[in-house]
Amino acid sequence: MIAAWGMFSVIDTSAKFLVMAAIPAVQVAFMRYAVQFLFTVIEGSRDGMKVIRSLDRTTLALLTLRGALLVVSTFFNFLAVKYLSLTMTAAIMFSSPIFVALFSILFLGERVGIWRWSAIIIGFIGVLIIVRPFDEDFHWAALLSLHNAVAIALFSMITRRLAGTVNAQVMQFFSGALGTFALCPFAILAWQAPTHIIGWTLLFVVGIGAWLGHNMFSRAHVYANATTLMPFSYSFIIFMAVSSYLVFATRPDIWVYVGAALVAGSGLIIWWREKQNNPQDT
């Protein structure tokens, strides 16, 4: 799980390097899906396609919605990292468990106590501290990251719904195909060829990193359930803070770290309550 989040940080770091070098975000997003899709096909598309042909309409609709949420979030994320520090985008993204908890209350009718409500409120305070919507330094790109946190929350809920009927390889195949074909026309229109070999290398790194990262992520869930693995996901903020400093010499101000601590703390409270309510998930 830690290796998977380390790989995801490589993707975002490479994407930020590329978009700051004037490579269009849509081009980077296309390469992320095209290369991932290619490796997924090589890995075993025959079995995946057989399963896809047997899926019912509801499952196909959910797979399409899940893929669309991921594709739009990827594009918005690559656009946001051009203007924001990697630490800031990571911190905002990790508010998604808070939105999952909130949506479960609003749309699934789950009954929750004071602990989860407190976690949700603390998490939103953390997000406000990070984004600072009324501060003179506020940047509109923070709203893209906030959108992504909401989208990933919905993505996670759909993934949970599909987990019992669709295997991880089919999900990766479907999202890779959707992202590749949906972004291809826009990438062609906006295409800017990198002027150095490092640019070409990083265009492939974002795709290979996505394929490896999602494979590691799926393999982790073979050995432990999502509730057990959730705390390890916060290693992503550490990876992003380190790469932000080492690669881009960017140090977010203290308030980003304060907000990140509140967001992470609220997520861990939600995780702890899930463990309490489901003691068999160990």
For each residue, the residues with C-beta under 8 A, 3 or more apart:
1: 4 5 216 217 220 224 229 232 233 235
2: 5 6 232 235
3: 6 7 216
4: 1 7 8 213 214 216 217 220
5: 1 2 8 9 213 232 233 235 236 239
6: 2 3 9 10 235 239
7: 3 4 10 11 209 212 213 216
8: 4 5 11 12 209 213 236 239
9: 5 6 12 13 86 90 236 239 240 243
10: 6 7 13 14 205 209 243
11: 7 8 14 15 32 205 206 209 210 213
12: 8 9 15 16 77 81 86 89 90 240 243
13: 9 10 16 17 86 240 243 244 247
14: 10 11 17 18 202 205 206 209
15: 11 12 18 19 25 28 32 77 78 81 206
16: 12 13 19 20 81 82 86 247 248
17: 13 14 20 21 202 247
18: 14 15 21 23 28 194 199 202 203 206
19: 15 16 22 23 24 25 28 78 79 81 82
20: 16 17 82
21: 17 18 194 199
22: 19 192
23: 18 19 27 28 192 194 199 203
24: 19 27 28 187 190 191 192
25: 15 19 28 29 75 78 79 82
26: 29 30 75 183 186 187 190
27: 23 24 30 31 187 190 191 192 203
28: 15 18 19 23 24 25 31 32 78 203 206
29: 25 26 32 33 71 74 75 78 179 183 187
30: 26 27 33 34 179 180 183 184 186 187
31: 27 28 34 35 187 203 204 206 207
32: 11 15 28 29 35 36 74 78 179 206 207 210
33: 29 30 36 37 71 74 175 176 178 179 180 183 207 210
34: 30 31 37 38 179 180 184 207
35: 31 32 38 39 204 206 207 208 210 211
36: 32 33 39 40 172 176 179 207 208 210 211 214
37: 33 34 40 41 173 176 177 179 180
38: 34 35 41 42 207
39: 35 36 42 43 207 208 211
40: 36 37 43 44 45 48 169 172 173 176 211
41: 37 38 45 173
42: 38 39 45
43: 39 40 169
44: 40 47 48 169
45: 40 41 42 48 49 173
46: 49 50
47: 44 50 51 169
48: 40 44 45 51 52 169 170 173
49: 45 46 52 53 173
50: 46 47 53 54
51: 47 48 54 55 166 167 170
52: 48 49 55 60 170 173 174
53: 49 50
54: 50 51
55: 51 52 59 60 63 166
56: 59 60
57: 60 61
58: 61 62
59: 55 56 62 63 162 165 166
60: 52 55 56 57 63 64
61: 57 58 64 65
62: 58 59 65 66 158 161 162
63: 55 59 60 66 67 162 166 170 171 174 175
64: 60 61 67 68 174 178
65: 61 62 68 69 158
66: 62 63 69 70 155 158 159 162 171 174 175
67: 63 64 70 71 174 175 177 178 179
68: 64 65 71 72 178 182
69: 65 66 72 73 151 152 154 155 158
70: 66 67 73 74 151 155 175 179
71: 29 33 67 68 74 75 175 178 179 182 183
72: 68 69 75 76 151
73: 69 70 76 77 147 148 151 152 155
74: 29 32 33 70 71 77 78 179
75: 25 26 29 71 72 78 79 183
76: 72 73 79 80 144 145 147 148
77: 12 15 73 74 80 81 89 93 144 145 148
78: 15 19 25 28 29 32 74 75 81 82
79: 19 25 75 76 82 83 141 144
80: 76 77 83 84 89 141 142 144 145 148
81: 12 15 16 19 77 78 84 86 89
82: 16 19 20 25 78 79 141
83: 79 80 139 141
84: 80 81 88 89 139 141 142 145
85: 88 89 244 248 250 252 256
86: 9 12 13 16 81 89 90 240 241 243 244 248 250
87: 90 91 237 240 241 244 250 252 256 257 260
88: 84 85 91 92 130 142 145 252 256
89: 12 77 80 81 84 85 86 92 93 145 240
90: 9 12 86 87 93 94 236 237 240 241 260
91: 87 88 94 95 126 130 237 256 259 260 263
92: 88 89 95 127 130 131 142 145 146 148 149 263
93: 77 89 90 96 145 148 149 152
94: 90 91 97 149 233 234 236 237 260 263 264 267
95: 91 92 98 99 123 124 126 127 146 149 263 267
96: 93 99 100 149 150 152 153 156
97: 94 100 101 123 153 230 266 267 270 271
98: 95 101 102 119 120 123 124 127 153 263 266 267 270
99: 95 96 102 103 149 150 153
100: 96 97 103 104 153 156 157
101: 97 98 104 105 112 116 119 120 270
102: 98 99 105 106 120
103: 99 100 106 107 108 153 154 157
104: 100 101 107 108 110 112 157
105: 101 102 108 109 110 112 116
106: 102 103
107: 103 104
108: 103 104 105
109: 105
110: 104 105
111:
112: 101 104 105 115 116 117 273
113: 116 117 273
114: 117 118
115: 112 118 119 269 272 273
116: 101 105 112 113 119 120 269 270 273
117: 112 113 114 120 121
118: 114 115 121 122 269
119: 98 101 115 116 122 123 265 266 267 269 270 273
120: 98 101 102 116 117 123 124 266 270
121: 117 118 124 125
122: 118 119 125 126 262 265 266 269
123: 95 97 98 119 120 126 127 262 263 266 267
124: 95 98 120 121 127 128
125: 121 122 128 129 262
126: 91 95 122 123 129 130 258 259 260 261 262 263 265 266
127: 92 95 98 123 124 130 131 146 149 259 263
128: 124 125 131 132 133 259
129: 125 126 132 255 258 259 262
130: 88 91 92 126 127 142 255 256 259 260 263
131: 92 127 128 138 142 143 146 259
132: 128 129 135 137 138 255
133: 128 138 142
134: 138
135: 132 138
136:
137: 132
138: 131 132 133 134 135 142
139: 83 84 142
140: 143 144
141: 79 80 82 83 84 144 145
142: 80 84 88 92 130 131 133 138 139 145 146
143: 131 140 146 147
144: 76 77 79 80 140 141 147 148
145: 76 77 80 84 88 89 92 93 141 142 148 149
146: 92 95 127 131 142 143 149 150
147: 73 76 143 144 150 151
148: 73 76 77 80 92 93 144 145 151 152
149: 92 93 94 95 96 99 127 145 146 152 153
150: 96 99 146 147 153 154
151: 69 70 72 73 147 148 154 155
152: 69 73 93 96 148 149 155 156
153: 96 97 98 99 100 103 149 150 156 157
154: 69 103 150 151 157 158
155: 66 69 70 73 151 152 158 159
156: 96 100 152 153 159 160
157: 100 103 104 153 154 160 161
158: 62 65 66 69 154 155 161 162
159: 66 155 156 162 163 171
160: 156 157 163 226
161: 62 157 158
162: 59 62 63 66 158 159 165 166 171
163: 159 160 166
164:
165: 59 162
166: 51 55 59 63 162 163 170 171
167: 51 170 171
168: 171 172 214 218 221
169: 40 43 44 47 48 172 173 218
170: 48 51 52 63 166 167 173 174
171: 63 66 159 162 166 167 168 174 175
172: 36 40 168 169 175 176 211 214 215 218
173: 37 40 41 45 48 49 52 169 170 176 177
174: 52 63 64 66 67 170 171 177 178
175: 33 63 66 67 70 71 171 172 178 179
176: 33 36 37 40 172 173 179 180
177: 37 67 173 174 180 181
178: 33 64 67 68 71 174 175 181 182
179: 29 30 32 33 34 36 37 67 70 71 74 175 176 182 183
180: 30 33 34 37 176 177 183 184
181: 177 178 184
182: 68 71 178 179
183: 26 29 30 33 71 75 179 180 186 187
184: 30 34 180 181 187 188
185: 188 189
186: 26 30 183 189 190
187: 24 26 27 29 30 31 183 184 190 191
188: 184 185 191
189: 185 186
190: 24 26 27 186 187
191: 24 27 187 188
192: 22 23 24 27
193:
194: 18 21 23 197 198 199 200 202 203
195: 199
196: 199 200
197: 194 200 201
198: 194 201 202
199: 18 21 23 194 195 196 202 203
200: 194 196 197 203 204
201: 197 198 204 205
202: 14 17 18 194 198 199 205 206
203: 18 23 27 28 31 194 199 200 206 207
204: 31 35 200 201 207 208
205: 10 11 14 201 202 208 209
206: 11 14 15 18 28 31 32 35 202 203 209 210
207: 31 32 33 34 35 36 38 39 203 204 210 211
208: 35 36 39 204 205 211 212
209: 7 8 10 11 14 205 206 212 213
210: 11 32 33 35 36 206 207 213 214
211: 35 36 39 40 172 207 208 214 215
212: 7 208 209 215 216
213: 4 5 7 8 11 209 210 216 217
214: 4 36 168 172 210 211 217 218
215: 172 211 212 218 219
216: 1 3 4 7 212 213 219 220
217: 1 4 213 214 220 221
218: 168 169 172 214 215 221 222
219: 215 216 222 223
220: 1 4 216 217 223 224 229
221: 168 217 218 224 225 226 229
222: 218 219
223: 219 220
224: 1 220 221 228 229
225: 221 228 229 281
226: 160 221 229 230
227: 230 271 274 275 278 281
228: 224 225 281 282
229: 1 220 221 224 225 226 232 233
230: 97 226 227 233 267 271
231: 234 268 271
232: 1 2 5 229 235
233: 1 5 94 229 230 236
234: 94 231 237 238 264 267 268
235: 1 2 5 6 232 238 239
236: 5 8 9 90 94 233 239 240
237: 87 90 91 94 234 240 241 260 264
238: 234 235 241 242
239: 5 6 8 9 235 236 242 243
240: 9 12 13 86 87 89 90 236 237 243 244
241: 86 87 90 237 238 244 245 252
242: 238 239 245 246
243: 9 10 12 13 86 239 240 246 247 248
244: 13 85 86 87 240 241 247 248 250 251 252
245: 241 242 248 249 250 251
246: 242 243 249
247: 13 16 17 243 244
248: 16 85 86 243 244 245
249: 245 246
250: 85 86 87 244 245
251: 244 245
252: 85 87 88 241 244 256 257
253: 256
254: 257 258
255: 129 130 132 258 259
256: 85 87 88 91 130 252 253 259 260
257: 87 252 254 260 261
258: 126 129 254 255 261 262
259: 91 126 127 128 129 130 131 255 256 262 263
260: 87 90 91 94 126 130 237 256 257 263 264
261: 126 257 258 264 265
262: 122 123 125 126 129 258 259 265 266
263: 91 92 94 95 98 123 126 127 130 259 260 266 267
264: 94 234 237 260 261 267 268
265: 119 122 126 261 262 268 269
266: 97 98 119 120 122 123 126 262 263 269 270
267: 94 95 97 98 119 123 230 234 263 264 270 271
268: 231 234 264 265 271 272
269: 115 116 118 119 122 265 266 272 273
270: 97 98 101 116 119 120 266 267 273 274
271: 97 227 230 231 267 268 274 275
272: 115 268 269 275 276
273: 112 113 115 116 119 269 270 276 277
274: 227 270 271 277 278 281
275: 227 271 272 278 279 281 282
276: 272 273 279
277: 273 274
278: 227 274 275 281
279: 275 276 282
280:
281: 225 227 228 274 275 278
282: 228 275 279
